[in-house]
Amino acid sequence: MGTRRRHFGSNLAVRAPGRRGACFATGLVACLAAPACSTDLGLDSTSAGASGTTSVVVEPESFLGDVACGPSPGAMQAYVVTLTSWPPEGAPFVLGSSFPTPCSLAVYFRNLVVVGNTYTAEIDGYDRPASSLSAFGAPSSGSRQMYDVDSGALVPPRWTGACGSGPSDGALASVDHTNFIPSCGPLVDTEPSPTAIVLDPAAALGPDPCAAAEVFDVTSPGLPAATEVACDAPPLVYESGVVAGHAYLFYVAARTSMALTSPDRGAECFAVAIAGQSVGVSCAPLSATGAARISLAGLELGGAELCLPGQRFDVTLGGAPVSAAPVPCEASAVVQPLAPGDYAFDIAVRDGGGAVTAQASCAATVLPGRTADAACTPVVL
């Protein structure tokens, strides 16, 4: 899936990363979304026992499972449905395949759907847009084989699956009904993608990265750091150590000029890793100021909890209050905006009557665009 280059060591891989109407017709007629499709195209069913409003439907949510649908690398973008008919007597037979269809849309089959027959489906999923695929022979040939519309090269499906295996778990076509095919099994991924997080300079610095900063550093707990990344560098791709389902917080420290010895602006970025996908980060805007978060949860003095539920605490800095109102002990106080630097906050814990019951001192080093967690210690009265 594109070229790969190594950047900042072996743990960071840098990877360069339909025109379809609502309805379409094959020899069996498959329609996308619109119930009136066959009427609009003048393709009412003429098969014996069939009805113009009898349809068999495959919905993406019935087979996607944990596979994401969307334009992200590693996600499904299109699929093809191959329909099999199981008559009450005689052998089953394959009717044909649908057009390549965006994975956000359902596929409807109408023409040649016979009331009383049972229908099952096979699914071929693709990690590329439906508009880039065309069936062998002609778009309306009903062929299951897909080719690239530009190069003419055969494109094998990345995922395969089945919805129903026979009359016992297929969709029995009832007259004038929309019959949904249930019982889809899990998709088989023939080319699993790595679980990765992608940090694009444009996501961290803005749409014109080099107008915002010349270089930046990236740090994240448990992941390798990247230093002096150029504003026009390819996206950073984190794979090693990334675990599906885990949330990752990144700090981007940006310098508007290489001449600066420390960052003058920064931003925090966030992403949740998804199995088999390359997930982009979401970043706050770059900022020259930061914040400090103060929490007394778990802080003890002499084996007793310093700030009890139901009590509140005040925060002062240099003798001046910085909290607009007392903060419940169960909550955190966030002090912002703060210029980068070291800060020492004084904390007074108060009971319901306003009397001071305990004190603490909290220290934090504030960086631009980052919320620092203050380290707090009790003060013996």
C-alpha positions as CSV (number, residue, x, y, z in Angstrom):
1,M,0.0,0.0,0.0
2,G,2.4,2.7,-1.2
3,T,6.0,3.1,-0.6
4,R,7.7,2.7,2.8
5,R,10.7,4.6,4.1
6,R,12.4,4.4,7.5
7,H,12.5,7.7,9.4
8,F,13.9,8.3,12.9
9,G,15.0,4.6,13.5
10,S,13.4,1.3,12.9
11,N,10.3,1.9,15.1
12,L,9.0,4.7,13.0
13,A,7.9,3.8,9.5
14,V,7.0,6.6,7.0
15,R,4.4,5.5,4.5
16,A,3.4,7.6,1.6
17,P,0.1,7.0,1.7
18,G,-17.7,6.4,-8.0
19,R,-19.2,7.5,-9.8
20,R,-22.1,5.2,-9.2
21,G,-25.8,6.2,-9.3
22,A,-28.3,5.1,-6.7
23,C,-29.2,2.1,-8.9
24,F,-27.6,-0.3,-11.3
25,A,-28.6,-3.3,-13.4
26,T,-27.0,-6.6,-14.1
27,G,-28.6,-9.7,-15.5
28,L,-30.4,-10.0,-12.2
29,V,-30.7,-6.4,-11.3
30,A,-29.1,-5.1,-8.1
31,C,-30.1,-1.8,-6.7
32,L,-28.4,0.5,-4.3
33,A,-30.5,2.0,-1.5
34,A,-33.5,3.3,-3.4
35,P,-36.5,1.0,-3.2
36,A,-37.9,2.4,-6.5
37,C,-34.8,1.5,-8.4
38,S,-36.2,-1.0,-10.8
39,T,-39.2,1.2,-11.6
40,D,-36.9,4.1,-12.3
41,L,-34.9,2.1,-14.7
42,G,-37.8,0.3,-16.3
43,L,-36.6,-3.1,-15.1
44,D,-39.6,-4.6,-13.4
45,S,-39.2,-8.2,-12.5
46,T,-40.7,-10.6,-15.1
47,S,-39.6,-13.9,-13.6
48,A,-42.2,-16.5,-12.8
49,G,-43.3,-16.2,-9.2
50,A,-41.5,-12.9,-8.7
51,S,-43.0,-9.6,-7.7
52,G,-41.9,-6.1,-8.6
53,T,-41.6,-5.2,-4.9
54,T,-39.9,-8.5,-3.8
55,S,-36.2,-8.0,-3.1
56,V,-33.3,-9.6,-1.4
57,V,-31.0,-7.3,0.4
58,V,-27.5,-7.5,1.8
59,E,-26.5,-4.7,4.3
60,P,-22.9,-3.9,5.2
61,E,-23.6,-4.0,8.9
62,S,-24.5,-7.6,8.6
63,F,-21.0,-8.7,7.5
64,L,-18.5,-5.9,8.5
65,G,-18.0,-7.0,12.1
66,D,-14.8,-5.4,13.3
67,V,-13.8,-4.2,9.8
68,A,-14.1,-0.5,9.5
69,C,-15.8,1.1,6.5
70,G,-14.2,4.3,5.2
71,P,-11.4,6.0,3.3
72,S,-8.7,5.3,6.0
73,P,-5.8,3.0,5.1
74,G,-6.7,-0.5,6.1
75,A,-10.5,0.0,6.0
76,M,-12.9,-1.5,3.6
77,Q,-14.2,1.0,0.9
78,A,-16.2,-1.2,-1.5
79,Y,-17.7,-4.7,-1.8
80,V,-19.2,-7.0,-4.3
81,V,-22.1,-9.4,-3.6
82,T,-22.5,-12.7,-5.4
83,L,-26.0,-14.1,-5.0
84,T,-26.9,-17.8,-5.0
85,S,-30.5,-19.1,-5.3
86,W,-31.7,-22.2,-3.5
87,P,-35.0,-23.5,-5.0
88,P,-37.2,-25.8,-2.9
89,E,-36.4,-28.6,-5.3
90,G,-33.3,-29.0,-7.4
91,A,-29.7,-27.8,-7.2
92,P,-28.7,-24.2,-6.1
93,F,-27.3,-21.9,-8.8
94,V,-25.4,-18.7,-8.8
95,L,-27.4,-15.7,-10.2
96,G,-24.4,-13.3,-10.6
97,S,-22.6,-10.5,-8.9
98,S,-23.4,-6.9,-8.1
99,F,-21.5,-3.8,-9.2
100,P,-18.7,-2.8,-6.8
101,T,-20.6,-0.9,-4.2
102,P,-19.5,1.6,-1.5
103,C,-19.4,-0.1,1.9
104,S,-21.8,2.5,3.3
105,L,-24.6,1.3,1.0
106,A,-26.8,-1.8,0.9
107,V,-27.2,-3.9,-2.2
108,Y,-30.8,-4.8,-3.4
109,F,-31.5,-7.7,-5.8
110,R,-34.9,-7.7,-7.6
111,N,-35.1,-9.0,-11.0
112,L,-34.9,-12.9,-11.2
113,V,-35.7,-13.1,-7.4
114,V,-38.3,-15.9,-7.2
115,V,-40.8,-16.0,-4.4
116,G,-40.3,-19.2,-2.4
117,N,-36.6,-19.6,-3.2
118,T,-34.0,-19.1,-0.5
119,Y,-31.0,-16.8,-1.1
120,T,-27.4,-16.7,0.2
121,A,-24.6,-14.3,-0.6
122,E,-20.8,-14.3,-0.8
123,I,-19.0,-11.1,0.0
124,D,-15.8,-9.8,-1.6
125,G,-14.4,-6.7,0.1
126,Y,-11.9,-4.2,-1.3
127,D,-9.7,-1.6,0.4
128,R,-10.1,0.8,-2.5
129,P,-13.0,3.0,-3.9
130,A,-15.8,1.3,-5.8
131,S,-15.2,3.8,-8.6
132,S,-11.8,2.3,-9.3
133,L,-13.2,-1.2,-9.9
134,S,-15.0,-2.7,-12.9
135,A,-16.4,-6.2,-13.5
136,F,-14.8,-8.5,-16.1
137,G,-16.3,-8.1,-19.6
138,A,-18.5,-5.1,-18.9
139,P,-19.8,-3.2,-15.9
140,S,-23.1,-4.9,-16.1
141,S,-21.8,-8.4,-16.9
142,G,-22.6,-9.8,-13.4
143,S,-19.0,-11.1,-13.2
144,R,-17.4,-11.6,-9.8
145,Q,-13.9,-10.7,-11.1
146,M,-12.9,-7.1,-10.6
147,Y,-10.4,-5.1,-12.6
148,D,-8.7,-1.7,-12.1
149,V,-10.5,0.7,-14.4
150,D,-7.3,2.5,-15.3
151,S,-4.7,-0.2,-15.7
152,G,-7.0,-3.2,-16.5
153,A,-5.1,-5.3,-13.9
154,L,-7.0,-8.0,-12.0
155,V,-7.8,-6.8,-8.4
156,P,-8.3,-9.6,-6.0
157,P,-10.5,-9.0,-2.9
158,R,-8.9,-8.3,0.4
159,W,-11.8,-9.7,2.4
160,T,-14.1,-12.6,1.7
161,G,-17.1,-13.8,3.6
162,A,-20.5,-15.5,3.3
163,C,-24.0,-14.6,4.4
164,G,-25.8,-17.9,4.8
165,S,-24.8,-21.3,3.7
166,G,-28.0,-22.8,2.4
167,P,-31.8,-23.0,2.8
168,S,-31.6,-23.2,6.6
169,D,-29.9,-19.8,7.2
170,G,-30.6,-17.9,4.0
171,A,-33.3,-15.3,3.1
172,L,-36.6,-16.9,2.0
173,A,-38.1,-14.6,-0.6
174,S,-41.6,-13.6,0.4
175,V,-43.9,-11.8,-2.0
176,D,-43.9,-8.0,-1.8
177,H,-41.3,-8.1,0.9
178,T,-37.8,-6.8,1.4
179,N,-36.0,-9.9,2.5
180,F,-32.7,-9.3,4.3
181,I,-30.0,-12.0,4.2
182,P,-28.9,-12.7,7.8
183,S,-26.3,-15.0,9.4
184,C,-23.2,-13.5,7.9
185,G,-20.0,-15.1,9.2
186,P,-16.8,-13.2,10.0
187,L,-14.8,-11.8,7.1
188,V,-11.5,-13.5,6.2
189,D,-8.7,-10.9,5.7
190,T,-6.2,-12.1,3.1
191,E,-3.8,-9.2,3.6
192,P,-4.0,-7.9,7.2
193,S,-2.8,-4.4,7.6
194,P,-0.6,-3.3,10.5
195,T,-2.2,-1.6,13.5
196,A,-0.7,1.9,13.2
197,I,-1.1,5.5,14.2
198,V,-0.2,8.2,11.7
199,L,0.9,11.7,12.7
200,D,0.8,14.1,9.7
201,P,2.6,17.4,10.1
202,A,-0.6,19.1,8.7
203,A,-2.6,17.5,11.5
204,A,-0.2,18.8,14.2
205,L,0.8,22.2,12.7
206,G,-2.1,23.2,10.6
207,P,-2.9,23.1,6.8
208,D,0.2,25.0,6.0
209,P,2.7,23.4,8.3
210,C,5.8,25.3,7.3
211,A,4.0,28.6,7.9
212,A,3.5,27.5,11.5
213,A,6.9,26.0,12.4
214,E,10.2,25.0,10.9
215,V,10.7,21.8,13.0
216,F,8.9,19.9,15.7
217,D,9.5,17.1,18.2
218,V,7.0,14.4,19.0
219,T,6.8,12.4,22.3
220,S,4.3,9.8,23.5
221,P,4.5,7.5,26.5
222,G,5.6,4.1,25.5
223,L,6.3,5.1,21.9
224,P,9.6,6.2,20.3
225,A,10.3,9.9,20.2
226,A,10.9,11.8,17.0
227,T,13.1,14.9,17.1
228,E,13.7,17.8,14.8
229,V,11.1,16.6,12.3
230,A,10.9,19.0,9.3
231,C,7.6,20.8,8.7
232,D,7.4,19.2,5.2
233,A,8.4,15.7,6.3
234,P,6.2,12.7,5.4
235,P,3.7,11.5,8.0
236,L,5.2,9.6,10.9
237,V,3.7,6.1,11.2
238,Y,3.9,4.4,14.6
239,E,3.5,0.6,14.4
240,S,5.9,-1.0,16.9
241,G,4.3,-1.0,20.3
242,V,0.9,0.2,19.1
243,V,-1.9,-1.9,20.6
244,A,-5.4,-2.0,19.2
245,G,-8.0,-0.4,21.5
246,H,-5.5,1.7,23.4
247,A,-5.6,5.5,23.6
248,Y,-2.4,7.4,22.8
249,L,-1.6,11.0,23.8
250,F,1.1,12.8,21.7
251,Y,2.8,16.0,22.5
252,V,4.1,18.1,19.6
253,A,6.7,20.7,20.6
254,A,7.2,23.1,17.7
255,R,9.8,25.7,17.0
256,T,9.2,28.5,14.5
257,S,12.9,28.7,13.9
258,M,15.8,26.2,14.2
259,A,17.7,29.0,16.0
260,L,15.4,28.5,19.1
261,T,16.7,26.2,21.8
262,S,13.2,25.4,23.1
263,P,9.8,25.1,21.6
264,D,7.8,28.3,21.5
265,R,4.5,26.6,20.6
266,G,3.0,23.2,21.1
267,A,-0.1,21.0,20.9
268,E,-1.5,17.8,22.3
269,C,-2.7,15.1,19.9
270,F,-4.9,12.1,20.6
271,A,-5.7,8.8,18.8
272,V,-7.2,5.4,19.6
273,A,-5.6,2.5,17.7
274,I,-7.9,0.2,15.7
275,A,-6.8,-3.3,14.7
276,G,-5.6,-3.5,11.1
277,Q,-5.9,0.3,10.4
278,S,-3.7,3.3,10.2
279,V,-5.5,5.9,12.4
280,G,-4.7,9.6,12.1
281,V,-4.3,11.8,15.2
282,S,-6.6,14.6,16.3
283,C,-4.7,17.7,17.5
284,A,-5.5,20.8,19.4
285,P,-4.5,24.1,17.8
286,L,-0.9,25.2,18.4
287,S,-0.5,27.4,21.4
288,A,2.2,29.5,23.0
289,T,0.7,29.0,26.5
290,G,0.0,25.9,28.5
291,A,-2.0,24.7,31.6
292,A,-1.5,22.8,34.9
293,R,-3.9,20.2,36.1
294,I,-4.2,19.8,39.9
295,S,-5.7,16.7,41.5
296,L,-5.6,15.6,45.1
297,A,-7.0,12.1,44.4
298,G,-5.0,9.5,46.3
299,L,-3.0,12.1,48.2
300,E,-2.6,11.0,51.9
301,L,-1.2,12.4,55.1
302,G,-0.5,10.1,57.9
303,G,-2.3,7.2,56.2
304,A,-5.5,9.3,55.9
305,E,-6.9,10.8,52.7
306,L,-6.1,14.4,52.5
307,C,-9.1,15.6,50.6
308,L,-12.3,13.8,51.5
309,P,-15.4,13.4,49.3
310,G,-17.8,16.3,50.1
311,Q,-14.9,18.7,50.8
312,R,-13.4,21.3,48.5
313,F,-10.0,22.9,47.9
314,D,-8.7,26.3,46.9
315,V,-5.7,27.0,44.6
316,T,-3.5,30.0,45.0
317,L,-0.4,31.0,43.1
318,G,2.0,33.5,44.8
319,G,-0.8,34.3,47.3
320,A,-3.4,35.1,44.6
321,P,-6.4,32.8,44.1
322,V,-6.4,31.1,40.6
323,S,-9.6,29.1,41.0
324,A,-12.8,31.0,40.5
325,A,-14.6,28.8,43.1
326,P,-13.6,26.0,45.5
327,V,-13.0,22.7,43.6
328,P,-14.7,19.5,44.8
329,C,-12.1,17.0,46.0
330,E,-13.4,14.4,43.5
331,A,-12.5,16.8,40.6
332,S,-9.4,18.4,39.2
333,A,-8.5,22.0,38.9
334,V,-7.1,23.2,35.5
335,V,-5.2,26.5,35.7
336,Q,-4.8,28.2,32.4
337,P,-3.4,30.0,30.4
338,L,0.1,29.9,31.8
339,A,3.3,31.0,30.2
340,P,5.9,28.2,29.9
341,G,7.9,27.7,33.1
342,D,7.9,26.2,36.6
343,Y,5.0,26.8,39.0
344,A,4.3,26.1,42.7
345,F,0.7,26.2,43.7
346,D,-0.6,26.3,47.3
347,I,-3.7,24.2,48.1
348,A,-6.1,24.7,51.0
349,V,-8.6,21.9,51.7
350,R,-11.8,23.1,53.4
351,D,-14.7,21.4,55.1
352,G,-18.4,22.1,54.6
353,G,-18.1,25.1,56.9
354,G,-15.2,26.6,55.1
355,A,-12.6,25.8,57.7
356,V,-9.1,24.7,56.5
357,T,-8.6,21.0,57.3
358,A,-5.4,20.3,55.3
359,Q,-2.9,22.0,53.0
360,A,-0.7,20.8,50.1
361,S,1.9,22.2,47.7
362,C,1.7,21.3,44.0
363,A,4.5,21.8,41.5
364,A,4.3,21.7,37.7
365,T,6.5,22.5,34.7
366,V,4.3,24.1,32.0
367,L,5.2,23.7,28.3
368,P,3.5,25.5,25.4
369,G,0.3,23.8,24.3
370,R,0.4,21.1,27.0
371,T,-1.5,20.5,30.1
372,A,0.9,19.4,32.8
373,D,-0.1,17.2,35.7
374,A,1.1,18.8,38.9
375,A,2.9,16.7,41.5
376,C,1.4,17.4,44.9
377,T,2.7,16.8,48.5
378,P,0.9,17.4,51.8
379,V,2.0,20.2,54.1
380,V,2.1,19.4,57.8
381,L,0.1,22.0,59.7
